[in-house]
């Protein structure tokens, strides 16, 4: 009994009419992602941006103005929804507690922030919706961000496996975060409050998640925070999750987004996972992150 090859599924799912957008749009891969020129976040058509995110799931807005301020950036983020304040990291900006400053200095040998496949805040009751990342200072090379399309990952599973997972929930916990920050003395968690307990936030979420705006299903597990499956033993959970982690980052399901100066990256955590590559040793990298609060997954 054969199953449709993944390249065929991907090709069918990724047909996008680029002429519908007024901006210049260049797809990154066959699976997902786009580079966009001609949209200034200080005066942006939010409906067009939503259409871009629904089509590509992660978009890099190139050529942002050199005089863009933190106030401008936060104002843009607020047009996307309710901005979350990270439960573990204190902002470096007193007037803008929503901004997380992520810095790795040229001489740093610390933990690479985001260096696992993950969906932001999936351990929260209301996991991250949209994340916005401003590359304030980016390396001349390296430091790319990988993405995986979790809608395609769900679709690429066999019907029998989807049937087995449909209706089940996975436990998402912040235990991975606690382990990483406790064993490192340096890194790019700027403002981390090490006195707070790090391992106590956890929630059950459906493995098959439905996007609230498009109605499309997606696989909702990730390597960093998904630690078990409801109703399964530890061994069963480990085997199933390991398969799903490996499956979801198959090359045909991914995109590699390349940073340039003047770039803001926006992605939808409900239908993607991502991985920050730490291959820029000896170079300074400074990013400002905003997280738009999502909804309780269904």
Secondary structure, 3 states (H helix, E strand, C coil): CCCCCHHHHHHHHCCCCHHHCCCEEEECCCCCCEEEECCCCCCCCHHHHHHHHHHHCEEEECCCCCCCCHHHHHHHHHHHCCECCCCCECCCCCCCCCCEEEEECCCCCCECCCCCCECCCCCCCCCEEEEEEEEEECCCCCCCEEEEEHHHHHHCCCHHHHHHHCCCEEEEECHHHHHHHHCCCCECECCECCCCCCCCCEEEEECEEECCCCCCEEECCCCCCEEEECCCCHHHHHHHHHHHHHHHCCHHHEEEECCCCCCEEEEECCCEEEEECCCCCCCCEEEEEEEEECCCCC
